[in-house]
Amino acid sequence: MAVFDGRNGRSAMKAVVVHGVSDLRVDTVDEPGRCPPESVVVEVDYGGICGSDLHYVAHGAAGTSVLRHPMILGHELAGRIAATGEPVTVHPGTSCGECRYCRGKLAHLCERMRYLGSAAYDPHTDGGFVRRKIVPVNQIRPLPASVDLRSAAVCEPLGVAIHAVGRAGDLTGKSVLVNGAGPIGALVVAAARHAGAERVYAADIAEAPLRIAKALGAHETIDASTAAELPEVEVAFEASGSPAGLTNVIRWLPRRATLVQVGNLPAGGANVDLSPLISREISYLGSFRFDTEIADAVRLLADGLDVSPLLTHVFDVDEAEKAFAVARDRVGGAGKVLLDFTRERSSP
């Protein structure tokens, strides 16, 4: 619910803010002021909690991006343009347009990329876990009427999954393993199926994520904690970010297989046996965020991709602390956990 803030004459609104390690708060912040040219105000309906959001709260950092002062979290968003009511999702990245990667049509690798809810720079880039957010028009992606806003909140991670699948090349008729069936891994399963993979296996050490991966299209699921071996596949996606998981996948990949690293490995190095990459000529590729694939994600949802099995929990913004605790509990059955801002927006 918006309240009047007598300090500056503007209304105030709730925002999910990380202040430091294990210090997550629902703060009151100013409503947006005058909207700059070529921008719009988005009324956020739903925001998805990402692994990077969890890392900022748990560790005060996400990879090399270190929290230096309080920051509004959130980069997985769906809502409506305040002036028109048009449903939209948001591309959370702002590239410079000038570096060699931007000029080479690789804007997601921009040397000066700013991302919503990121501490990569100081001052940090506040995210979208807030009722109203000013967004440049070029980051707005309109949604067709067939895509509901809860599902649209996963357009960003679905774009990540589609980009990862694209890194592997043509999957038509191929056998695929997805190791790690968290939200990104489950969406990689769906994207691989859409890309024409003939057989998709999902592996994880927990039962709940495997159920979600199955619902999103995995032909078979594998309990990686007890499996003596993994199936022989042509392409593997490592989405767990676990050094032990990566070592296990590499151990079982056949000669000339392709391995795409999707999950973030621990910063500063990881104890992984990479020797089979040489002896078996395995192609090991990295995959980072996405470029234009968020538009592909919108199209997949419009074409009928059902991501509802992934959307396991929805919490009001006031319950943000509980929502983050649930999102951390993969064993307990959490898939994608959403924050709901619609109740606040509709309040007088």
Contacts in CASP RR format, 6 or more apart in sequence:
PFRMAT RR
TARGET T0000
AUTHOR 0000-0000-0000
METHOD contacts of the structure
MODEL  1
MAVFDGRNGRSAMKAVVVHGVSDLRVDTVDEPGRCPPESVVVEVDYGGIC
GSDLHYVAHGAAGTSVLRHPMILGHELAGRIAATGEPVTVHPGTSCGECR
YCRGKLAHLCERMRYLGSAAYDPHTDGGFVRRKIVPVNQIRPLPASVDLR
SAAVCEPLGVAIHAVGRAGDLTGKSVLVNGAGPIGALVVAAARHAGAERV
YAADIAEAPLRIAKALGAHETIDASTAAELPEVEVAFEASGSPAGLTNVI
RWLPRRATLVQVGNLPAGGANVDLSPLISREISYLGSFRFDTEIADAVRL
LADGLDVSPLLTHVFDVDEAEKAFAVARDRVGGAGKVLLDFTRERSSP
1 14 0 8 1.000
1 344 0 8 1.000
1 347 0 8 1.000
1 348 0 8 1.000
2 11 0 8 1.000
2 12 0 8 1.000
2 13 0 8 1.000
2 31 0 8 1.000
2 131 0 8 1.000
2 344 0 8 1.000
2 347 0 8 1.000
3 11 0 8 1.000
3 12 0 8 1.000
3 28 0 8 1.000
4 11 0 8 1.000
4 12 0 8 1.000
5 11 0 8 1.000
5 12 0 8 1.000
5 28 0 8 1.000
5 30 0 8 1.000
8 30 0 8 1.000
10 30 0 8 1.000
10 31 0 8 1.000
10 33 0 8 1.000
11 30 0 8 1.000
11 31 0 8 1.000
12 28 0 8 1.000
12 29 0 8 1.000
12 30 0 8 1.000
12 31 0 8 1.000
13 28 0 8 1.000
13 29 0 8 1.000
13 30 0 8 1.000
13 31 0 8 1.000
13 130 0 8 1.000
13 131 0 8 1.000
13 132 0 8 1.000
13 344 0 8 1.000
14 26 0 8 1.000
14 27 0 8 1.000
14 28 0 8 1.000
14 29 0 8 1.000
14 130 0 8 1.000
14 131 0 8 1.000
14 317 0 8 1.000
14 318 0 8 1.000
14 344 0 8 1.000
15 26 0 8 1.000
15 27 0 8 1.000
15 28 0 8 1.000
15 29 0 8 1.000
15 72 0 8 1.000
15 128 0 8 1.000
15 129 0 8 1.000
15 130 0 8 1.000
15 131 0 8 1.000
16 24 0 8 1.000
16 25 0 8 1.000
16 26 0 8 1.000
16 72 0 8 1.000
16 73 0 8 1.000
16 74 0 8 1.000
16 129 0 8 1.000
16 130 0 8 1.000
16 317 0 8 1.000
16 320 0 8 1.000
16 339 0 8 1.000
17 24 0 8 1.000
17 25 0 8 1.000
17 26 0 8 1.000
17 27 0 8 1.000
17 29 0 8 1.000
17 70 0 8 1.000
17 71 0 8 1.000
17 72 0 8 1.000
17 73 0 8 1.000
18 24 0 8 1.000
18 25 0 8 1.000
18 53 0 8 1.000
18 56 0 8 1.000
18 57 0 8 1.000
18 60 0 8 1.000
18 67 0 8 1.000
18 70 0 8 1.000
18 71 0 8 1.000
18 73 0 8 1.000
19 25 0 8 1.000
19 70 0 8 1.000
20 56 0 8 1.000
20 57 0 8 1.000
20 60 0 8 1.000
20 67 0 8 1.000
20 70 0 8 1.000
21 57 0 8 1.000
21 58 0 8 1.000
21 59 0 8 1.000
21 60 0 8 1.000
22 57 0 8 1.000
22 58 0 8 1.000
23 57 0 8 1.000
24 57 0 8 1.000
24 320 0 8 1.000
24 321 0 8 1.000
24 324 0 8 1.000
26 317 0 8 1.000
26 318 0 8 1.000
26 320 0 8 1.000
26 321 0 8 1.000
27 70 0 8 1.000
29 72 0 8 1.000
29 130 0 8 1.000
31 131 0 8 1.000
31 132 0 8 1.000
32 41 0 8 1.000
32 132 0 8 1.000
32 133 0 8 1.000
32 134 0 8 1.000
33 134 0 8 1.000
35 41 0 8 1.000
35 134 0 8 1.000
36 134 0 8 1.000
38 136 0 8 1.000
38 137 0 8 1.000
38 138 0 8 1.000
39 134 0 8 1.000
39 135 0 8 1.000
39 136 0 8 1.000
39 137 0 8 1.000
40 81 0 8 1.000
40 82 0 8 1.000
40 83 0 8 1.000
40 134 0 8 1.000
40 135 0 8 1.000
40 137 0 8 1.000
40 140 0 8 1.000
41 81 0 8 1.000
41 82 0 8 1.000
41 83 0 8 1.000
41 132 0 8 1.000
41 133 0 8 1.000
41 134 0 8 1.000
41 135 0 8 1.000
42 77 0 8 1.000
42 79 0 8 1.000
42 80 0 8 1.000
42 81 0 8 1.000
42 82 0 8 1.000
42 88 0 8 1.000
42 90 0 8 1.000
42 132 0 8 1.000
42 133 0 8 1.000
42 134 0 8 1.000
42 135 0 8 1.000
42 140 0 8 1.000
43 79 0 8 1.000
43 80 0 8 1.000
43 81 0 8 1.000
43 82 0 8 1.000
43 85 0 8 1.000
43 131 0 8 1.000
43 132 0 8 1.000
43 341 0 8 1.000
43 345 0 8 1.000
44 77 0 8 1.000
44 78 0 8 1.000
44 79 0 8 1.000
44 128 0 8 1.000
44 129 0 8 1.000
44 130 0 8 1.000
44 131 0 8 1.000
44 132 0 8 1.000
44 133 0 8 1.000
44 341 0 8 1.000
45 78 0 8 1.000
45 79 0 8 1.000
45 80 0 8 1.000
45 149 0 8 1.000
45 153 0 8 1.000
45 340 0 8 1.000
45 341 0 8 1.000
45 342 0 8 1.000
45 345 0 8 1.000
46 77 0 8 1.000
46 78 0 8 1.000
46 79 0 8 1.000
46 149 0 8 1.000
46 150 0 8 1.000
46 152 0 8 1.000
46 153 0 8 1.000
46 314 0 8 1.000
46 338 0 8 1.000
46 339 0 8 1.000
46 340 0 8 1.000
46 341 0 8 1.000
46 342 0 8 1.000
47 74 0 8 1.000
47 76 0 8 1.000
47 77 0 8 1.000
47 78 0 8 1.000
47 128 0 8 1.000
47 129 0 8 1.000
47 153 0 8 1.000
47 338 0 8 1.000
47 339 0 8 1.000
47 341 0 8 1.000
48 74 0 8 1.000
48 76 0 8 1.000
48 77 0 8 1.000
48 153 0 8 1.000
48 154 0 8 1.000
48 336 0 8 1.000
48 337 0 8 1.000
48 338 0 8 1.000
48 339 0 8 1.000
49 74 0 8 1.000
49 76 0 8 1.000
49 323 0 8 1.000
49 324 0 8 1.000
49 327 0 8 1.000
49 336 0 8 1.000
49 337 0 8 1.000
49 338 0 8 1.000
49 339 0 8 1.000
50 74 0 8 1.000
50 75 0 8 1.000
50 76 0 8 1.000
50 156 0 8 1.000
50 157 0 8 1.000
51 62 0 8 1.000
51 327 0 8 1.000
52 62 0 8 1.000
52 75 0 8 1.000
52 117 0 8 1.000
52 118 0 8 1.000
53 73 0 8 1.000
53 74 0 8 1.000
53 117 0 8 1.000
53 324 0 8 1.000
53 327 0 8 1.000
54 324 0 8 1.000
54 327 0 8 1.000
54 328 0 8 1.000
55 61 0 8 1.000
55 62 0 8 1.000
55 63 0 8 1.000
56 62 0 8 1.000
56 67 0 8 1.000
56 71 0 8 1.000
56 73 0 8 1.000
56 119 0 8 1.000
57 73 0 8 1.000
57 324 0 8 1.000
58 328 0 8 1.000
60 66 0 8 1.000
60 67 0 8 1.000
61 67 0 8 1.000
61 119 0 8 1.000
62 118 0 8 1.000
62 119 0 8 1.000
63 264 0 8 1.000
63 267 0 8 1.000
64 120 0 8 1.000
64 267 0 8 1.000
65 118 0 8 1.000
65 119 0 8 1.000
65 120 0 8 1.000
66 119 0 8 1.000
67 119 0 8 1.000
67 124 0 8 1.000
68 119 0 8 1.000
68 122 0 8 1.000
68 124 0 8 1.000
69 122 0 8 1.000
69 123 0 8 1.000
69 124 0 8 1.000
71 117 0 8 1.000
71 119 0 8 1.000
71 124 0 8 1.000
71 125 0 8 1.000
71 126 0 8 1.000
71 127 0 8 1.000
72 117 0 8 1.000
72 126 0 8 1.000
72 127 0 8 1.000
72 128 0 8 1.000
72 129 0 8 1.000
72 130 0 8 1.000
73 117 0 8 1.000
73 127 0 8 1.000
73 128 0 8 1.000
73 129 0 8 1.000
74 92 0 8 1.000
74 116 0 8 1.000
74 117 0 8 1.000
74 127 0 8 1.000
74 128 0 8 1.000
74 129 0 8 1.000
75 92 0 8 1.000
75 93 0 8 1.000
75 115 0 8 1.000
75 116 0 8 1.000
75 117 0 8 1.000
75 118 0 8 1.000
75 127 0 8 1.000
75 128 0 8 1.000
75 156 0 8 1.000
76 92 0 8 1.000
76 153 0 8 1.000
76 154 0 8 1.000
76 155 0 8 1.000
76 156 0 8 1.000
76 157 0 8 1.000
77 89 0 8 1.000
77 90 0 8 1.000
77 92 0 8 1.000
77 116 0 8 1.000
77 128 0 8 1.000
77 133 0 8 1.000
77 153 0 8 1.000
77 156 0 8 1.000
78 87 0 8 1.000
78 88 0 8 1.000
78 89 0 8 1.000
78 90 0 8 1.000
78 143 0 8 1.000
78 149 0 8 1.000
78 150 0 8 1.000
78 152 0 8 1.000
78 153 0 8 1.000
78 155 0 8 1.000
79 87 0 8 1.000
79 88 0 8 1.000
79 89 0 8 1.000
79 149 0 8 1.000
79 152 0 8 1.000
80 86 0 8 1.000
80 87 0 8 1.000
80 88 0 8 1.000
80 149 0 8 1.000
81 88 0 8 1.000
81 140 0 8 1.000
82 132 0 8 1.000
86 142 0 8 1.000
87 142 0 8 1.000
87 143 0 8 1.000
87 145 0 8 1.000
87 147 0 8 1.000
87 149 0 8 1.000
87 152 0 8 1.000
88 140 0 8 1.000
88 141 0 8 1.000
88 142 0 8 1.000
88 143 0 8 1.000
89 141 0 8 1.000
89 143 0 8 1.000
89 152 0 8 1.000
89 153 0 8 1.000
89 155 0 8 1.000
89 156 0 8 1.000
89 294 0 8 1.000
89 298 0 8 1.000
90 116 0 8 1.000
90 128 0 8 1.000
90 133 0 8 1.000
90 135 0 8 1.000
90 139 0 8 1.000
90 140 0 8 1.000
90 141 0 8 1.000
90 156 0 8 1.000
91 139 0 8 1.000
91 140 0 8 1.000
91 141 0 8 1.000
91 156 0 8 1.000
91 294 0 8 1.000
92 115 0 8 1.000
92 116 0 8 1.000
92 117 0 8 1.000
92 127 0 8 1.000
92 139 0 8 1.000
92 156 0 8 1.000
93 113 0 8 1.000
93 114 0 8 1.000
93 115 0 8 1.000
93 116 0 8 1.000
93 139 0 8 1.000
94 113 0 8 1.000
94 114 0 8 1.000
94 115 0 8 1.000
94 125 0 8 1.000
94 136 0 8 1.000
94 139 0 8 1.000
95 102 0 8 1.000
95 107 0 8 1.000
95 108 0 8 1.000
95 110 0 8 1.000
95 112 0 8 1.000
95 113 0 8 1.000
96 102 0 8 1.000
96 110 0 8 1.000
96 111 0 8 1.000
96 112 0 8 1.000
96 113 0 8 1.000
97 103 0 8 1.000
97 107 0 8 1.000
97 110 0 8 1.000
99 110 0 8 1.000
99 111 0 8 1.000
99 112 0 8 1.000
100 111 0 8 1.000
101 107 0 8 1.000
101 109 0 8 1.000
101 110 0 8 1.000
101 111 0 8 1.000
102 110 0 8 1.000
105 291 0 8 1.000
106 291 0 8 1.000
107 113 0 8 1.000
107 291 0 8 1.000
108 163 0 8 1.000
108 288 0 8 1.000
108 289 0 8 1.000
108 290 0 8 1.000
108 291 0 8 1.000
109 288 0 8 1.000
113 120 0 8 1.000
114 120 0 8 1.000
114 121 0 8 1.000
114 125 0 8 1.000
115 125 0 8 1.000
115 289 0 8 1.000
116 125 0 8 1.000
116 126 0 8 1.000
116 127 0 8 1.000
116 128 0 8 1.000
117 124 0 8 1.000
117 125 0 8 1.000
117 126 0 8 1.000
117 127 0 8 1.000
117 128 0 8 1.000
118 124 0 8 1.000
118 125 0 8 1.000
118 127 0 8 1.000
119 125 0 8 1.000
127 133 0 8 1.000
129 317 0 8 1.000
129 320 0 8 1.000
129 339 0 8 1.000
130 341 0 8 1.000
131 317 0 8 1.000
131 341 0 8 1.000
131 344 0 8 1.000
131 345 0 8 1.000
141 155 0 8 1.000
141 294 0 8 1.000
141 295 0 8 1.000
141 298 0 8 1.000
143 149 0 8 1.000
143 152 0 8 1.000
143 298 0 8 1.000
144 298 0 8 1.000
144 302 0 8 1.000
146 301 0 8 1.000
146 302 0 8 1.000
146 304 0 8 1.000
147 298 0 8 1.000
147 301 0 8 1.000
147 302 0 8 1.000
150 308 0 8 1.000
150 311 0 8 1.000
150 314 0 8 1.000
150 338 0 8 1.000
151 301 0 8 1.000
151 307 0 8 1.000
151 308 0 8 1.000
151 311 0 8 1.000
152 298 0 8 1.000
152 301 0 8 1.000
153 311 0 8 1.000
153 336 0 8 1.000
153 338 0 8 1.000
154 183 0 8 1.000
154 187 0 8 1.000
154 297 0 8 1.000
154 307 0 8 1.000
154 310 0 8 1.000
154 311 0 8 1.000
154 336 0 8 1.000
155 294 0 8 1.000
155 297 0 8 1.000
155 298 0 8 1.000
155 301 0 8 1.000
156 290 0 8 1.000
156 294 0 8 1.000
156 297 0 8 1.000
157 183 0 8 1.000
157 184 0 8 1.000
157 187 0 8 1.000
157 336 0 8 1.000
158 187 0 8 1.000
158 190 0 8 1.000
158 191 0 8 1.000
158 294 0 8 1.000
158 297 0 8 1.000
158 300 0 8 1.000
158 301 0 8 1.000
158 307 0 8 1.000
159 187 0 8 1.000
159 191 0 8 1.000
159 290 0 8 1.000
159 293 0 8 1.000
159 294 0 8 1.000
159 296 0 8 1.000
159 297 0 8 1.000
160 184 0 8 1.000
160 187 0 8 1.000
160 262 0 8 1.000
160 287 0 8 1.000
160 289 0 8 1.000
160 290 0 8 1.000
160 293 0 8 1.000
161 184 0 8 1.000
161 185 0 8 1.000
161 187 0 8 1.000
161 188 0 8 1.000
161 190 0 8 1.000
161 191 0 8 1.000
161 262 0 8 1.000
162 191 0 8 1.000
162 290 0 8 1.000
162 293 0 8 1.000
162 296 0 8 1.000
162 297 0 8 1.000
162 300 0 8 1.000
163 287 0 8 1.000
163 288 0 8 1.000
163 289 0 8 1.000
163 290 0 8 1.000
163 291 0 8 1.000
163 293 0 8 1.000
164 184 0 8 1.000
164 188 0 8 1.000
164 191 0 8 1.000
164 237 0 8 1.000
164 239 0 8 1.000
164 260 0 8 1.000
164 262 0 8 1.000
164 287 0 8 1.000
165 171 0 8 1.000
165 188 0 8 1.000
165 191 0 8 1.000
165 192 0 8 1.000
165 195 0 8 1.000
165 237 0 8 1.000
165 260 0 8 1.000
166 195 0 8 1.000
167 260 0 8 1.000
167 285 0 8 1.000
167 286 0 8 1.000
167 287 0 8 1.000
168 235 0 8 1.000
168 237 0 8 1.000
168 258 0 8 1.000
168 260 0 8 1.000
168 285 0 8 1.000
169 258 0 8 1.000
170 195 0 8 1.000
171 192 0 8 1.000
171 195 0 8 1.000
171 196 0 8 1.000
171 197 0 8 1.000
171 235 0 8 1.000
172 195 0 8 1.000
172 196 0 8 1.000
172 197 0 8 1.000
172 198 0 8 1.000
173 196 0 8 1.000
173 197 0 8 1.000
173 198 0 8 1.000
174 196 0 8 1.000
174 197 0 8 1.000
174 198 0 8 1.000
174 233 0 8 1.000
174 234 0 8 1.000
174 235 0 8 1.000
175 197 0 8 1.000
175 198 0 8 1.000
175 199 0 8 1.000
175 200 0 8 1.000
175 201 0 8 1.000
175 231 0 8 1.000
175 232 0 8 1.000
175 233 0 8 1.000
175 234 0 8 1.000
175 235 0 8 1.000
176 192 0 8 1.000
176 197 0 8 1.000
176 199 0 8 1.000
176 200 0 8 1.000
176 201 0 8 1.000
176 233 0 8 1.000
176 234 0 8 1.000
176 235 0 8 1.000
176 236 0 8 1.000
176 237 0 8 1.000
177 200 0 8 1.000
177 201 0 8 1.000
177 202 0 8 1.000
177 203 0 8 1.000
177 230 0 8 1.000
177 231 0 8 1.000
177 233 0 8 1.000
177 235 0 8 1.000
177 236 0 8 1.000
177 237 0 8 1.000
177 249 0 8 1.000
178 185 0 8 1.000
178 188 0 8 1.000
178 189 0 8 1.000
178 192 0 8 1.000
178 200 0 8 1.000
178 201 0 8 1.000
178 202 0 8 1.000
178 203 0 8 1.000
178 213 0 8 1.000
178 218 0 8 1.000
178 236 0 8 1.000
178 237 0 8 1.000
178 239 0 8 1.000
179 203 0 8 1.000
179 204 0 8 1.000
179 224 0 8 1.000
179 230 0 8 1.000
179 236 0 8 1.000
179 237 0 8 1.000
179 238 0 8 1.000
179 239 0 8 1.000
179 240 0 8 1.000
179 245 0 8 1.000
179 246 0 8 1.000
179 248 0 8 1.000
179 249 0 8 1.000
180 202 0 8 1.000
180 203 0 8 1.000
180 204 0 8 1.000
180 209 0 8 1.000
180 224 0 8 1.000
180 238 0 8 1.000
180 239 0 8 1.000
180 240 0 8 1.000
180 241 0 8 1.000
180 242 0 8 1.000
181 189 0 8 1.000
181 202 0 8 1.000
181 203 0 8 1.000
181 204 0 8 1.000
181 206 0 8 1.000
181 209 0 8 1.000
181 210 0 8 1.000
181 212 0 8 1.000
181 213 0 8 1.000
181 218 0 8 1.000
181 221 0 8 1.000
181 239 0 8 1.000
182 204 0 8 1.000
182 209 0 8 1.000
182 212 0 8 1.000
182 213 0 8 1.000
182 239 0 8 1.000
182 330 0 8 1.000
182 335 0 8 1.000
183 310 0 8 1.000
183 335 0 8 1.000
183 336 0 8 1.000
184 239 0 8 1.000
184 262 0 8 1.000
184 263 0 8 1.000
185 202 0 8 1.000
185 213 0 8 1.000
185 237 0 8 1.000
185 239 0 8 1.000
185 262 0 8 1.000
186 202 0 8 1.000
186 209 0 8 1.000
186 212 0 8 1.000
186 213 0 8 1.000
186 216 0 8 1.000
186 310 0 8 1.000
186 335 0 8 1.000
187 216 0 8 1.000
187 307 0 8 1.000
187 310 0 8 1.000
188 237 0 8 1.000
188 239 0 8 1.000
188 262 0 8 1.000
189 200 0 8 1.000
189 202 0 8 1.000
189 213 0 8 1.000
189 216 0 8 1.000
189 217 0 8 1.000
189 218 0 8 1.000
190 216 0 8 1.000
190 217 0 8 1.000
190 300 0 8 1.000
190 305 0 8 1.000
190 307 0 8 1.000
191 300 0 8 1.000
192 200 0 8 1.000
192 237 0 8 1.000
193 200 0 8 1.000
193 216 0 8 1.000
193 217 0 8 1.000
194 300 0 8 1.000
194 305 0 8 1.000
197 235 0 8 1.000
199 219 0 8 1.000
199 220 0 8 1.000
199 233 0 8 1.000
200 217 0 8 1.000
200 218 0 8 1.000
200 219 0 8 1.000
201 218 0 8 1.000
201 219 0 8 1.000
201 220 0 8 1.000
201 221 0 8 1.000
201 222 0 8 1.000
201 230 0 8 1.000
201 231 0 8 1.000
201 233 0 8 1.000
202 210 0 8 1.000
202 213 0 8 1.000
202 214 0 8 1.000
202 218 0 8 1.000
202 220 0 8 1.000
202 221 0 8 1.000
202 222 0 8 1.000
203 221 0 8 1.000
203 222 0 8 1.000
203 223 0 8 1.000
203 224 0 8 1.000
203 227 0 8 1.000
203 230 0 8 1.000
204 210 0 8 1.000
204 213 0 8 1.000
204 221 0 8 1.000
204 222 0 8 1.000
204 223 0 8 1.000
204 224 0 8 1.000
204 240 0 8 1.000
205 223 0 8 1.000
205 224 0 8 1.000
205 225 0 8 1.000
206 330 0 8 1.000
206 331 0 8 1.000
206 332 0 8 1.000
206 333 0 8 1.000
207 223 0 8 1.000
208 330 0 8 1.000
208 331 0 8 1.000
208 332 0 8 1.000
208 333 0 8 1.000
208 334 0 8 1.000
208 335 0 8 1.000
209 330 0 8 1.000
209 333 0 8 1.000
209 335 0 8 1.000
210 218 0 8 1.000
210 221 0 8 1.000
210 222 0 8 1.000
210 223 0 8 1.000
211 221 0 8 1.000
211 309 0 8 1.000
212 309 0 8 1.000
212 310 0 8 1.000
212 312 0 8 1.000
212 335 0 8 1.000
213 221 0 8 1.000
214 221 0 8 1.000
215 309 0 8 1.000
215 310 0 8 1.000
216 307 0 8 1.000
216 309 0 8 1.000
216 310 0 8 1.000
220 231 0 8 1.000
222 230 0 8 1.000
222 231 0 8 1.000
224 230 0 8 1.000
224 245 0 8 1.000
224 248 0 8 1.000
229 252 0 8 1.000
230 248 0 8 1.000
230 249 0 8 1.000
230 252 0 8 1.000
232 252 0 8 1.000
232 254 0 8 1.000
233 253 0 8 1.000
233 254 0 8 1.000
233 257 0 8 1.000
234 254 0 8 1.000
234 257 0 8 1.000
234 258 0 8 1.000
235 257 0 8 1.000
235 258 0 8 1.000
235 259 0 8 1.000
235 260 0 8 1.000
236 249 0 8 1.000
236 253 0 8 1.000
236 257 0 8 1.000
236 258 0 8 1.000
236 259 0 8 1.000
236 260 0 8 1.000
237 259 0 8 1.000
237 260 0 8 1.000
237 262 0 8 1.000
238 245 0 8 1.000
238 246 0 8 1.000
238 249 0 8 1.000
238 259 0 8 1.000
238 260 0 8 1.000
238 261 0 8 1.000
238 262 0 8 1.000
238 263 0 8 1.000
239 262 0 8 1.000
239 263 0 8 1.000
240 246 0 8 1.000
240 263 0 8 1.000
241 261 0 8 1.000
241 263 0 8 1.000
241 264 0 8 1.000
241 265 0 8 1.000
243 265 0 8 1.000
243 266 0 8 1.000
243 270 0 8 1.000
243 271 0 8 1.000
243 272 0 8 1.000
246 261 0 8 1.000
246 265 0 8 1.000
246 270 0 8 1.000
246 272 0 8 1.000
247 271 0 8 1.000
247 272 0 8 1.000
247 273 0 8 1.000
249 259 0 8 1.000
250 259 0 8 1.000
250 272 0 8 1.000
250 273 0 8 1.000
250 274 0 8 1.000
250 276 0 8 1.000
250 277 0 8 1.000
250 282 0 8 1.000
251 273 0 8 1.000
251 276 0 8 1.000
253 259 0 8 1.000
253 276 0 8 1.000
253 280 0 8 1.000
253 282 0 8 1.000
254 280 0 8 1.000
255 280 0 8 1.000
255 281 0 8 1.000
255 282 0 8 1.000
256 280 0 8 1.000
256 281 0 8 1.000
256 282 0 8 1.000
256 283 0 8 1.000
257 280 0 8 1.000
257 282 0 8 1.000
257 283 0 8 1.000
258 282 0 8 1.000
258 283 0 8 1.000
258 285 0 8 1.000
259 282 0 8 1.000
259 283 0 8 1.000
259 284 0 8 1.000
259 285 0 8 1.000
260 285 0 8 1.000
260 286 0 8 1.000
260 287 0 8 1.000
261 284 0 8 1.000
261 285 0 8 1.000
261 286 0 8 1.000
261 287 0 8 1.000
262 286 0 8 1.000
262 287 0 8 1.000
265 272 0 8 1.000
274 284 0 8 1.000
276 282 0 8 1.000
277 284 0 8 1.000
301 307 0 8 1.000
307 336 0 8 1.000
310 335 0 8 1.000
310 336 0 8 1.000
311 335 0 8 1.000
311 336 0 8 1.000
311 338 0 8 1.000
312 333 0 8 1.000
312 334 0 8 1.000
312 335 0 8 1.000
312 336 0 8 1.000
312 337 0 8 1.000
313 323 0 8 1.000
313 326 0 8 1.000
313 327 0 8 1.000
313 334 0 8 1.000
313 335 0 8 1.000
313 337 0 8 1.000
313 338 0 8 1.000
314 337 0 8 1.000
314 338 0 8 1.000
314 339 0 8 1.000
314 340 0 8 1.000
315 322 0 8 1.000
315 323 0 8 1.000
315 326 0 8 1.000
315 337 0 8 1.000
315 338 0 8 1.000
315 339 0 8 1.000
315 340 0 8 1.000
316 339 0 8 1.000
316 340 0 8 1.000
316 343 0 8 1.000
316 344 0 8 1.000
317 339 0 8 1.000
317 340 0 8 1.000
317 341 0 8 1.000
317 343 0 8 1.000
317 344 0 8 1.000
320 339 0 8 1.000
323 337 0 8 1.000
323 338 0 8 1.000
323 339 0 8 1.000
324 337 0 8 1.000
326 334 0 8 1.000
326 337 0 8 1.000
327 334 0 8 1.000
327 335 0 8 1.000
327 337 0 8 1.000
328 334 0 8 1.000
END
